Amino acid sequence: MVLALLLSTMTAMAGSSRTLYQGSVDGWLPRYLSHVNAHGAPTRAMWTDLTFNLILLSLTTSDTASFYFVLALSNCGYIIFNFLNLNAGWIHRIDNGHIMRPWKAPTWILGAGAVLAFVNAALLGAGARVWNPHALWAEFVAAALILPVFCLRHYIQDGGKFPARMLEDLGSPDGQLGERRAGILPYLALAGGALVVLVSAWIFKA
């Protein structure tokens, strides 16, 4: 079990450190994580990732239940992240579909991704309790911790403005986010996802 946890940690760290770095560059996470070394490796994000995972590993040494609890939290967090990403595709298409891209995914793929996002949400609600009865609610709390982190970066460090580099990546010619054409739809998607998770957890409760 320890070897399985080490392998999963190494696999996650390979991509998650880059995710932390890019989130910092785009103005979502603290500036501390934007640093790279002479070879372009996000060293601060990697050290942060390693430290956090060492703490998680220390929590799994007590008993098997702790091991499964950490794995359950990790999988719940991944599904939540996957849900947000799949829905971000069609939201971004509505808000910035007019911007030229080297390649654009067909609309039906974005729609299929949105549908599968809610399928994953249903599986999250149905399966989280299999490994630990408190995993689902603990993950909701863990996921909500990103809100104060974002507020620290966006409103305190950046004064309520996104970095110019992020706006350039969006293809904004004037450095502005532009009109939010999606309106209330992103909030409805979040509320719908939460509802699907809760209903599924109630239906499949032990």
C-alpha positions as CSV (number, residue, x, y, z in Angstrom):
1,M,0.0,0.0,0.0
2,V,2.9,2.3,0.8
3,L,4.4,1.7,-2.7
4,A,1.1,2.3,-4.3
5,L,0.8,5.6,-2.5
6,L,4.3,6.6,-3.5
7,L,3.7,5.8,-7.1
8,S,0.4,7.8,-7.1
9,T,2.2,10.7,-5.4
10,M,5.0,10.8,-8.0
11,T,2.5,10.7,-10.9
12,A,0.4,13.5,-9.4
13,M,3.5,15.6,-8.7
14,A,4.7,15.4,-12.2
15,G,1.7,17.4,-13.4
16,S,0.4,19.2,-10.3
17,S,3.6,21.3,-9.9
18,R,3.1,22.6,-13.4
19,T,-0.5,23.2,-12.6
20,L,0.4,25.2,-9.5
21,Y,2.9,27.2,-11.6
22,Q,0.4,28.0,-14.3
23,G,-2.3,28.9,-11.8
24,S,0.1,31.4,-10.3
25,V,1.1,32.9,-13.7
26,D,-2.6,33.3,-14.6
27,G,-3.3,35.1,-11.4
28,W,-5.2,32.5,-9.4
29,L,-2.5,31.3,-7.0
30,P,0.1,33.2,-4.9
31,R,3.0,34.8,-6.8
32,Y,5.4,32.7,-4.9
33,L,4.6,29.7,-7.1
34,S,5.5,31.6,-10.4
35,H,9.2,31.2,-9.9
36,V,11.2,29.0,-12.2
37,N,14.9,28.1,-12.2
38,A,17.5,28.6,-15.0
39,H,16.1,25.5,-16.8
40,G,12.5,26.6,-16.7
41,A,11.4,24.2,-13.9
42,P,8.9,25.5,-11.4
43,T,11.1,24.8,-8.4
44,R,9.0,26.6,-5.8
45,A,5.8,24.8,-6.9
46,M,7.7,21.5,-6.8
47,W,8.9,22.1,-3.3
48,T,5.5,23.1,-2.2
49,D,4.0,20.0,-3.8
50,L,6.6,17.8,-2.2
51,T,6.1,19.3,1.3
52,F,2.3,19.0,1.1
53,N,2.6,15.3,-0.1
54,L,5.0,14.5,2.7
55,I,2.5,15.8,5.2
56,L,-0.2,13.6,3.6
57,L,2.2,10.6,3.7
58,S,2.8,11.1,7.4
59,L,-0.9,11.0,8.0
60,T,-1.2,7.5,6.4
61,T,1.4,5.8,8.6
62,S,-1.0,5.4,11.6
63,D,-3.4,2.9,10.1
64,T,-5.1,1.6,7.0
65,A,-8.2,3.8,7.5
66,S,-6.0,6.9,7.2
67,F,-4.5,5.6,4.0
68,Y,-7.8,5.0,2.4
69,F,-9.1,8.4,3.6
70,V,-6.2,10.3,1.9
71,L,-6.8,8.3,-1.3
72,A,-10.5,9.0,-1.2
73,L,-9.8,12.7,-0.7
74,S,-7.4,12.7,-3.6
75,N,-9.9,11.0,-6.0
76,C,-12.7,13.3,-4.9
77,G,-10.6,16.4,-5.5
78,Y,-9.6,15.1,-9.0
79,I,-13.3,14.6,-10.0
80,I,-14.2,18.1,-8.8
81,F,-11.2,19.5,-10.8
82,N,-12.3,17.4,-13.8
83,F,-15.9,18.7,-13.5
84,L,-14.7,22.3,-13.4
85,N,-12.4,21.8,-16.4
86,L,-15.1,20.1,-18.6
87,N,-17.6,22.9,-17.9
88,A,-14.9,25.6,-18.5
89,G,-14.7,24.4,-22.1
90,W,-18.2,25.5,-23.1
91,I,-18.1,28.5,-20.9
92,H,-14.9,29.7,-22.5
93,R,-16.5,29.0,-26.0
94,I,-19.4,31.3,-25.2
95,D,-17.3,34.1,-23.7
96,N,-14.4,34.0,-26.1
97,G,-15.5,31.9,-29.1
98,H,-14.8,34.9,-31.5
99,I,-11.1,34.8,-30.8
100,M,-9.0,33.0,-33.4
101,R,-7.2,29.8,-32.2
102,P,-4.8,27.4,-33.9
103,W,-7.4,24.7,-33.3
104,K,-10.9,24.7,-31.9
105,A,-12.7,21.6,-30.6
106,P,-16.0,20.8,-32.3
107,T,-19.0,22.1,-30.3
108,W,-20.3,18.5,-29.9
109,I,-17.1,17.5,-28.0
110,L,-17.6,20.4,-25.6
111,G,-21.2,19.4,-25.1
112,A,-20.3,15.8,-24.5
113,G,-17.7,16.9,-22.0
114,A,-20.3,18.9,-20.1
115,V,-22.6,15.9,-20.0
116,L,-19.8,13.6,-18.8
117,A,-18.9,16.1,-16.1
118,F,-22.3,15.6,-14.5
119,V,-21.9,11.8,-14.9
120,N,-18.7,12.1,-13.0
121,A,-20.4,14.2,-10.4
122,A,-23.0,11.5,-9.9
123,L,-20.3,8.9,-9.5
124,L,-18.6,11.1,-7.0
125,G,-21.7,11.3,-4.8
126,A,-22.3,7.5,-5.2
127,G,-18.8,6.3,-4.6
128,A,-17.1,8.6,-2.1
129,R,-18.6,6.9,0.9
130,V,-17.3,3.5,-0.2
131,W,-13.8,4.2,1.2
132,N,-14.7,6.6,4.0
133,P,-18.1,7.9,5.3
134,H,-16.7,11.4,5.7
135,A,-14.6,11.7,2.5
136,L,-17.2,13.6,0.5
137,W,-17.8,16.3,3.1
138,A,-14.1,16.6,4.0
139,E,-13.3,17.1,0.3
140,F,-15.9,19.9,0.0
141,V,-14.2,21.7,2.9
142,A,-10.7,21.0,1.3
143,A,-11.9,22.3,-2.1
144,A,-13.4,25.5,-0.5
145,L,-9.9,26.4,0.9
146,I,-9.0,27.7,-2.6
147,L,-11.4,30.6,-2.1
148,P,-9.3,32.5,0.5
149,V,-6.2,31.6,-1.5
150,F,-7.6,33.2,-4.6
151,C,-8.8,36.3,-2.7
152,L,-5.3,36.7,-1.3
153,R,-3.8,36.7,-4.8
154,H,-6.5,38.5,-6.8
155,Y,-7.6,41.2,-4.4
156,I,-4.6,41.7,-2.1
157,Q,-1.6,41.0,-4.3
158,D,-3.0,42.1,-7.7
159,G,-5.5,44.7,-6.6
160,G,-8.5,43.0,-8.3
161,K,-6.9,42.7,-11.8
162,F,-5.6,39.7,-13.7
163,P,-2.0,39.6,-14.9
164,A,-1.4,40.9,-18.5
165,R,0.1,37.6,-19.5
166,M,-3.1,35.8,-18.7
167,L,-5.1,38.2,-20.7
168,E,-2.7,37.8,-23.6
169,D,-3.1,34.0,-23.5
170,L,-6.9,34.6,-23.8
171,G,-6.2,36.6,-26.9
172,S,-7.6,39.8,-25.5
173,P,-6.3,42.6,-27.8
174,D,-7.0,45.5,-25.3
175,G,-6.0,43.7,-22.1
176,Q,-9.5,43.4,-20.8
177,L,-11.6,40.4,-20.0
178,G,-14.4,41.6,-22.3
179,E,-18.1,40.9,-22.0
180,R,-19.2,37.9,-20.0
181,R,-21.7,36.4,-22.4
182,A,-22.2,33.3,-20.4
183,G,-24.1,35.3,-17.8
184,I,-25.5,33.1,-15.0
185,L,-24.8,29.8,-16.8
186,P,-21.5,29.1,-15.0
187,Y,-23.2,29.5,-11.6
188,L,-26.1,27.3,-12.7
189,A,-23.5,24.6,-13.8
190,L,-21.9,24.8,-10.3
191,A,-25.2,24.6,-8.5
192,G,-26.3,21.7,-10.8
193,G,-23.1,19.8,-10.1
194,A,-23.5,20.2,-6.4
195,L,-27.1,19.1,-6.6
196,V,-26.2,16.0,-8.6
197,V,-23.5,15.0,-6.1
198,L,-25.9,15.5,-3.1
199,V,-28.8,13.6,-4.7
200,S,-26.5,10.8,-5.8
201,A,-25.0,10.6,-2.3
202,W,-28.5,10.4,-0.8
203,I,-29.7,7.7,-3.2
204,F,-26.6,5.5,-2.8
205,K,-26.1,6.1,0.9
206,A,-25.0,3.1,2.9
